[in-house]
Amino acid sequence: MRALVVEQLAADYAGCRVLDLPLPKPGPGEVLIKVRAGAVNFPDLMQTRGEHQHKPQVPFTPGMELAGDIVALGDGVTDWAIGDPVAGGSRTGAFAEFALSPAASLHRKPETLSYGQAAGYQVAYLTAWVALVRRAQVQPGEWVLVHGAAGGVGLACVDLARHLGCKVIAASASDEKLAVIAREYAPDATVNVSHGFKDQVKAITGGRGADVIYDPVGGDVFDESVRCIAFDGRLLSIGFTSGRLPVLPVNYALIKGFSVMGVRAGEYGRQFPQKGAENNAAIWQLAREGAVTPRVDQTFPLSDWRAAFDTLSDRKVVGKTIIQPDI
């Protein structure tokens, strides 16, 4: 099989190349999947440089999300059958023609989703669910400001927050991306953060500020967010795609009475297994019902993996980028 392999950790993906590898065999509790689609996430890019908290031993095949069809079962696997369409995966392995996955980490692909949509679904929507439902405990009618709204986790939050009855402000540094979001997801308002956004958010919310702020960007965006959050608001720290870790002057939190909440959806499930199972059940039920609409922006063949990675590193994507091995 062909697979993208990280042979050494290096900048600019210098340690990555597509190789021919032996077809793997599933071990106990595992299945072998014919990969139809693998979704690209920022952690995949970071792992090629050794900059993510999860550091697989080289050589390894990156890719934490996939969708495809089961072609072989390991010992002890009784809940799946050969031919079942599945989505999910593990922390690595998706960017290949075939991939091993623990059977317990998979979900049946909803008929409402394409393979590409299903591949890019779980990480983004699980992050949004844990952030909005578990951590912020949002209520219908609250204002939710979503930074990085064009990215995978940001757009999932826009989609889910609207479903939950919140009023959504989608934020991005690109007017073109905001136009796509406005047309396809109908947020209540959009703001271009490159022009500053504090005054815009205050005006949109009638001077109150945003009740919940979803921030996968960090840096300057975090700094300005603390100036337009409502009293008793919740600022959700999702990540730092800007590259700078912000520092909070705690007098702002004291005076405005807001909370800063860290969100690691996977770790939340590991710490609270029952709640983690409930979270996954909830988001996949939403997908089966057609209540949410994950967006695939671009699809690339495995041979063009670098261009796929660049759509994220160059901030070109609205939604998810997919690598499809069989094109």
Summary of the structure (lengths in Angstrom):
residues: 327
radius of gyration: 19.7
end to end distance: 14.0
largest distance: 61.1
contacts: 1153
relative contact order: 0.15
helix: 35%
strand: 27%
